[in-house]
Amino acid sequence: MNIPSSPINVYRENLSFDPDQTKVITRFFQPSKERQDNIIQRIMKLSDNEVDQILKITIANFSDRHDNIKRIFKTNFDKLNIEIDLSLERRLLIGSYFTMEYAIETASLLNPSIVPHPDQNEVEEDEKRVIMSFRAVGEGHMSSIVFREGIIKANGSLFIEQDNSKLELGKINDDLLYNKKDFVLKLKEINSYESVKSILNNLLEKFSYAELKESTGRFINKYKNDKSFNSEAIETLIWFAKSNIEIEFDEERDLSGRVIFPRSKGEIKALEDARFVQFQEVDGSTKYYATYTAYDGRNILPQLVETKNFYRFKNNTLMGGGSQNKGMALFSERIKGEYVMLSRNDNENLFLMYSNRINYWEKPILLRMPTFYWEFYQIGNNGSPLKTEEGWLVLTHGVGPVRTYCIGAILLDLDNPNKIIKATREPILFPIENERDGYVPNVVYSCGSIIHKEYLIMPYAVSDTRSGVAKFNLKELLTCMEAC
């Protein structure tokens, strides 16, 4: 293969993040009502002794793979809404028949990002503890967000801590309160508001999911026979609520055991390409945000996840005319008092947006069109901009001949990021021969990099199958860029 020549030295780390088929979670599995009843009737015919023996074997087979497997079976039994008075053992056994395992990484582990860990205790002076996120893809191309922890050494090399934790989906916070104004904005945006306005009018400015369900139920009972009744708008209202949730994990569980998995109708197929960034507020406090794309098999929904500690996450839907496509990436601080976001609103060009609300985006400004041969098909970002003394460093991806993905860079003015100072004429990272084959051939792609000392460390996906890490000298990169 004849490959282009990178304008700078590329140091590929001897690291490979490969899909792990042993990474499994449990899911509630419910067939048709007829089959469900047949299964339960068969179990009901078992003697108590048979129930005890089968349950004992089942628990023994799965207790090493999942924490508190009895609780999982009990929870799934409860979802069946069976009103017969049964022994605990029979309820647990029934629950086990409506439980399935799902391997979250069987297809690929891709599109990583990297941020400083909130805990930098017990780290050497010249080292930095980091958190990496990945898109994990399993059966049916369903994808979730997973994590790894590591340390960047003084020489820029990345050391990853051992990953052997059981997986946890986390618990949804039922006490989360919603803001009515966010519902009004989004429902107006998608032309559903008028049909459900009276449901929202019966709610306080902040309301719970239980209150929403109660108001919705009263509305349905009152208007279900009315000609103007719009069941689709009601489904959209509930869908929006379920897309804005708070998830909490066991603080004591290793980070690699926490999985942000599709929970709602709008994201049932995928949580795609989380771009994590450590955000610094004006008062010096920090929190973490990640833009990602929810996907239901047909439609996409730009989302924003927020966390301070990586065990409690709040998911919010991004709103406004600027939040209509993939590839949004938040700057790590406000500029002139406003949040700033990169985007690819038309699926071809790179845009910039400003907002005084982090979840509402309008009026995208064209920043850069495809310029060089390796990005003629489209250009986008590879994660949040990195602040340097010379400007905002944006790693970009370009799509060229035979839909080959390469990575380059542009540099934006610190105070006026609308202005491009310089760019790399040639890609700095492209698929070499042993990186060309995979689920989607000829692709290198990243969702976030980090600067440590004099190095730029970029985790990147290899042909949508596995991930690796590349290291660059930051000064060399900035020097090789050409003025625009």
C-alpha positions in Angstrom: 0.0 0.0 0.0 1.2 3.5 -0.8 0.4 5.7 2.1 0.9 9.4 2.6 3.8 10.7 4.6 2.9 12.3 8.0 4.4 15.8 8.4 5.4 14.9 11.9 6.6 11.8 13.9 3.9 9.5 15.0 4.6 7.3 18.0 2.1 4.4 18.2 1.9 3.0 21.7 2.1 -0.8 22.1 -1.5 -0.8 23.4 -4.6 -2.4 21.9 -8.1 -2.1 23.3 -9.9 -5.1 21.9 -13.5 -6.2 22.3 -13.9 -8.5 25.3 -16.7 -11.1 24.9 -16.7 -11.8 28.7 -18.1 -8.3 29.4 -21.7 -9.2 30.0 -24.7 -7.5 31.6 -28.2 -8.8 32.3 -31.3 -7.6 30.6 -35.0 -8.1 31.1 -36.3 -10.4 28.4 -40.0 -10.7 27.7 -41.5 -12.7 24.8 -45.2 -12.4 23.7 -47.9 -12.6 26.3 -48.9 -16.1 25.1 -45.3 -17.5 25.4 -44.9 -15.7 28.8 -48.0 -17.4 30.1 -46.8 -20.8 28.8 -43.5 -20.5 30.5 -45.0 -19.5 33.8 -47.5 -22.4 33.6 -44.7 -24.9 33.1 -42.8 -23.5 36.1 -46.0 -23.7 38.2 -46.2 -27.4 37.6 -42.8 -28.0 39.2 -42.7 -29.3 42.7 -41.1 -27.2 45.5 -38.2 -29.5 45.5 -37.7 -29.2 41.7 -37.9 -25.4 42.0 -35.3 -25.4 44.7 -32.9 -27.6 42.7 -33.2 -25.7 39.4 -32.9 -22.3 41.2 -29.8 -23.5 43.1 -28.1 -24.6 39.9 -29.0 -21.4 38.1 -27.7 -19.2 40.9 -24.5 -21.2 41.0 -24.0 -20.8 37.2 -24.4 -17.0 37.2 -23.4 -15.6 40.6 -19.7 -15.4 39.6 -20.7 -13.4 36.5 -23.0 -10.9 38.2 -23.3 -9.3 41.6 -26.5 -10.0 43.5 -28.0 -12.3 40.9 -31.0 -13.0 43.2 -31.9 -9.3 43.2 -31.7 -9.3 39.3 -34.1 -12.3 39.2 -36.5 -10.7 41.7 -36.5 -7.4 39.8 -37.3 -9.1 36.5 -40.1 -11.1 38.2 -41.6 -7.9 39.5 -41.7 -6.5 36.0 -44.1 -9.3 35.0 -46.8 -8.0 37.4 -47.9 -11.5 38.5 -50.5 -11.2 41.3 -50.5 -14.8 42.5 -49.0 -15.4 45.9 -45.9 -17.4 45.3 -42.9 -18.5 47.4 -39.7 -16.4 47.1 -37.9 -19.3 45.4 -40.6 -19.8 42.7 -40.6 -16.0 42.1 -36.8 -16.0 41.7 -37.0 -19.0 39.3 -39.6 -17.3 37.2 -37.5 -14.1 37.1 -34.6 -16.1 35.8 -36.5 -17.3 32.8 -37.1 -13.7 31.8 -33.5 -12.7 32.2 -30.8 -12.8 29.5 -27.2 -11.9 29.3 -25.9 -9.4 26.8 -22.3 -9.1 25.8 -21.6 -5.4 25.3 -18.3 -5.6 23.4 -18.6 -8.6 21.1 -18.4 -6.5 17.9 -16.0 -3.6 18.7 -14.5 -1.2 21.2 -14.0 2.1 19.4 -14.1 5.9 19.2 -12.3 6.7 22.5 -11.9 9.9 24.4 -9.6 10.8 27.3 -9.8 13.3 30.2 -7.9 13.9 33.5 -9.3 11.8 36.3 -11.0 13.9 39.1 -8.7 12.1 41.6 -5.0 12.9 41.2 -3.9 11.7 44.6 -1.0 9.2 44.9 0.2 10.1 41.4 3.9 11.0 40.7 4.6 14.6 40.1 5.2 14.2 36.3 2.3 11.8 35.8 -1.4 12.2 35.3 -4.2 9.8 36.1 -6.8 9.7 33.3 -10.2 8.2 32.3 -10.8 6.9 28.9 -14.3 6.3 27.5 -15.2 4.0 24.6 -18.2 3.1 22.5 -18.7 -0.6 23.1 -20.7 -2.4 20.4 -22.5 -5.7 20.9 -25.0 -8.0 19.2 -27.4 -6.1 16.9 -25.0 -3.2 16.7 -26.3 -1.9 20.1 -23.8 0.3 21.7 -23.1 1.8 25.1 -20.5 3.9 26.9 -17.8 2.1 28.9 -14.7 3.3 30.8 -11.0 2.5 31.6 -8.6 4.1 34.0 -4.9 4.7 33.4 -1.9 6.9 34.1 0.1 8.9 31.6 3.8 8.7 32.5 6.3 11.5 32.3 7.4 10.5 28.8 3.8 10.6 27.5 3.3 6.8 27.5 0.0 5.5 28.7 -0.3 2.8 31.3 -3.8 1.2 31.7 -4.9 -0.3 35.0 -6.1 -3.9 35.0 -9.7 -4.3 34.0 -11.5 -7.3 35.7 -14.6 -5.7 37.2 -18.1 -7.1 36.9 -20.5 -4.8 35.1 -23.2 -2.6 36.6 -25.9 -0.6 34.7 -26.5 1.8 37.6 -29.8 2.8 39.1 -32.1 5.5 37.7 -32.9 8.3 40.2 -36.7 8.3 40.4 -36.5 11.6 42.4 -35.1 13.6 39.5 -37.0 16.8 38.9 -37.6 18.1 35.3 -37.7 21.7 34.2 -41.0 22.4 32.4 -39.4 25.1 30.1 -37.1 22.5 28.6 -40.1 20.3 27.7 -41.9 23.2 26.2 -38.8 24.2 24.1 -38.2 20.7 22.8 -41.8 19.8 22.1 -42.3 23.0 20.2 -39.2 22.3 18.2 -40.6 19.0 17.0 -44.2 20.2 16.6 -45.7 18.1 19.5 -46.4 20.8 22.1 -49.9 21.8 21.2 -51.2 18.2 21.5 -49.9 17.8 25.0 -50.0 21.4 26.3 -52.7 20.7 28.8 -50.7 17.8 30.4 -47.8 20.2 31.0 -50.1 23.0 32.2 -51.2 20.7 35.1 -47.5 20.4 36.3 -45.3 22.7 38.4 -42.3 24.4 36.9 -40.3 21.5 38.3 -41.9 18.1 38.3 -41.1 14.4 38.8 -41.6 11.5 36.4 -44.4 10.2 38.6 -46.2 13.5 38.4 -45.8 13.5 34.7 -47.3 10.0 34.4 -50.2 11.0 36.7 -51.0 14.1 34.7 -50.7 12.1 31.4 -53.1 9.4 32.8 -55.7 11.9 33.7 -55.4 13.5 30.2 -55.8 10.2 28.5 -58.9 9.2 30.5 -60.5 12.6 29.7 -59.6 12.9 26.0 -58.9 9.4 24.6 -62.2 9.4 22.6 -61.7 12.9 21.4 -61.0 13.4 17.6 -58.0 15.6 18.4 -56.4 13.0 20.7 -52.8 12.4 19.5 -51.2 9.3 21.0 -48.0 9.9 19.1 -47.5 13.2 20.8 -48.0 11.6 24.2 -45.5 8.9 23.3 -43.1 11.7 22.3 -43.6 13.4 25.7 -42.8 10.3 27.6 -39.9 9.5 25.3 -38.4 12.9 26.0 -38.7 12.4 29.8 -37.1 9.0 29.6 -34.2 10.5 27.6 -33.4 12.9 30.4 -32.4 10.8 33.4 -29.9 10.6 36.2 -28.0 7.4 36.7 -26.0 6.5 39.8 -23.4 3.7 40.2 -21.9 2.1 43.3 -19.1 4.5 44.2 -16.9 1.6 45.4 -17.1 -0.3 42.1 -14.2 0.1 39.7 -14.8 2.6 36.9 -14.4 -0.1 34.3 -17.5 -1.8 35.8 -19.8 1.0 35.0 -21.8 0.9 31.8 -24.0 3.7 30.5 -26.4 1.5 28.5 -29.4 2.5 26.2 -32.5 2.9 28.5 -35.1 4.8 26.5 -36.9 4.4 23.2 -34.9 7.2 21.6 -31.5 5.5 22.3 -32.6 1.9 22.1 -30.0 1.1 19.4 -27.0 3.1 20.3 -25.2 5.7 22.5 -22.6 6.8 19.9 -19.3 8.6 20.1 -19.2 10.3 23.5 -16.8 13.2 23.5 -15.8 13.8 27.1 -14.3 17.1 28.2 -13.2 18.4 31.6 -14.9 21.8 31.8 -13.6 24.6 33.9 -16.1 27.2 35.2 -15.2 30.9 35.8 -14.9 30.3 39.5 -12.3 27.6 38.9 -14.5 24.6 39.7 -14.6 21.7 37.2 -17.1 19.2 36.0 -17.2 16.8 33.0 -19.5 16.9 30.0 -19.8 14.6 27.1 -21.8 15.1 24.0 -23.1 11.9 22.4 -25.6 10.8 19.8 -28.6 8.7 20.8 -30.0 6.5 18.0 -33.2 4.5 17.8 -32.5 2.7 14.5 -33.8 5.5 12.3 -33.5 8.9 14.1 -30.6 10.5 16.0 -30.9 12.6 19.1 -27.9 14.7 20.3 -27.5 14.3 24.0 -25.3 15.8 26.8 -24.1 13.8 29.8 -22.8 15.6 32.9 -20.9 14.3 35.9 -18.5 15.5 38.6 -17.3 12.1 39.8 -18.0 9.4 37.2 -20.4 7.5 39.4 -23.4 9.9 39.1 -24.4 10.9 35.6 -27.1 13.2 34.4 -28.3 12.9 30.8 -30.0 15.9 29.0 -31.3 16.3 25.5 -29.6 19.0 23.5 -32.1 21.5 22.0 -32.3 24.2 19.4 -31.8 24.4 15.6 -28.1 23.9 16.0 -28.5 20.5 17.8 -29.7 18.5 14.7 -26.7 16.3 13.7 -23.8 14.2 15.0 -20.3 15.3 16.0 -20.9 18.1 18.6 -17.9 18.9 20.8 -17.8 21.3 23.7 -15.0 23.7 24.4 -13.4 23.2 27.8 -14.3 26.7 29.1 -16.5 29.7 28.3 -15.3 32.3 25.9 -16.4 35.8 26.6 -19.0 34.5 29.0 -20.6 32.0 26.5 -20.4 28.2 26.0 -18.9 27.3 22.7 -19.5 24.2 20.6 -18.1 22.6 17.5 -20.6 20.8 15.2 -21.2 19.4 11.8 -24.7 20.5 11.2 -24.9 19.7 7.5 -23.0 16.4 7.8 -20.2 17.9 5.6 -18.7 21.0 7.0 -17.3 22.1 10.4 -19.4 24.7 12.3 -19.1 26.7 15.5 -21.9 27.8 17.9 -22.2 30.0 20.9 -24.8 29.8 23.7 -25.5 31.1 27.2 -27.3 27.8 27.9 -25.3 24.6 27.7 -28.2 22.5 26.4 -29.6 25.0 23.9 -27.8 25.7 20.6 -28.8 27.9 17.7 -27.2 29.8 14.7 -24.3 27.6 13.6 -21.4 29.6 12.0 -19.5 28.0 9.2 -16.0 27.5 10.4 -14.3 25.3 7.7 -15.2 23.5 4.5 -13.3 20.4 3.2 -10.1 21.9 1.8 -7.5 19.2 1.2 -7.8 16.0 -0.9 -8.1 13.7 2.2 -11.2 15.6 3.4 -13.1 16.4 0.2 -16.0 14.1 1.2 -16.5 15.7 4.7 -14.8 17.2 7.6 -15.6 17.0 11.3 -14.0 17.2 14.8 -12.2 14.5 16.7 -13.2 15.7 20.1 -13.2 18.9 22.2 -10.6 21.6 21.4 -7.4 21.5 23.4 -6.2 24.9 24.8 -2.5 25.7 24.1 -0.6 28.9 24.4 -0.8 29.4 20.6 -4.5 28.7 20.3 -7.3 26.1 20.4 -6.0 22.9 18.9 -8.8 21.0 17.1 -8.1 17.5 15.9 -10.2 17.0 12.8 -11.2 14.0 10.7 -11.4 14.1 7.0 -13.0 11.6 4.7 -11.3 11.1 1.3 -11.0 8.6 -1.5 -12.7 5.2 -0.9 -14.2 6.7 2.3 -10.8 6.6 4.0 -10.8 8.5 7.3 -7.6 10.4 8.3 -6.9 12.8 11.2 -5.5 16.3 10.8 -5.5 19.5 12.9 -6.5 23.1 12.8 -5.6 25.9 15.3 -8.2 28.5 16.3 -7.7 31.9 17.9 -8.0 31.8 21.7 -10.3 34.8 22.0 -12.0 34.5 18.7 -12.3 30.8 17.7 -14.2 31.8 14.6 -10.7 32.6 13.2 -8.5 29.7 11.9 -4.9 30.5 12.4 -3.3 27.5 10.7 -3.9 23.9 9.7 -2.1 20.7 8.7 -2.0 20.3 4.9 -1.4 16.6 5.2 -3.1 14.2 7.8 -1.0 13.5 10.9 -2.7 10.1 11.4 -4.0 7.7 8.7 -4.7 3.9 8.6 -1.4 2.0 8.1 -1.5 -1.5 6.6 -2.3 -3.4 9.8 -5.1 -0.9 10.6 -7.0 -1.0 7.4 -9.2 -4.1 8.0 -12.1 -4.3 10.4 -15.8 -3.7 10.9 -15.6 -0.5 8.8 -12.3 -0.6 6.8 -9.8 2.2 6.3 -10.8 4.3 9.3 -8.9 6.0 12.1 -11.1 8.1 14.4 -10.9 9.7 17.9 -13.4 11.4 20.2 -10.9 13.2 22.4 -7.2 13.7 23.1 -5.2 15.1 26.0 -2.0 17.2 26.4 0.5 16.1 29.0 3.8 18.0 29.3 5.2 18.3 25.8 3.0 15.5 24.4 -0.3 15.2 22.7 -1.8 11.8 23.5 -4.6 10.6 21.1 -6.5 7.4 21.6 -8.1 6.4 18.3 -10.3 3.7 16.8 -8.9 1.3 14.2 -11.4 0.5 11.4 -14.3 0.6 13.9 -13.1 -2.6 15.6 -10.5 -1.9 18.2 -8.6 1.1 19.6 -5.0 2.1 19.9 -3.0 5.2 21.2 -0.8 7.5 19.2 1.6 10.1 20.7 2.9 13.3 19.1 5.3 16.0 20.2 3.1 19.0 20.7 5.7 21.6 19.6 6.5 19.7 16.5 2.8 19.5 15.6 2.2 23.2 16.0 5.3 24.0 14.0 4.3 21.8 11.1 1.0 23.6 10.7 0.7 26.1 7.9 -0.9 29.5 8.1 -4.4 29.9 6.6 
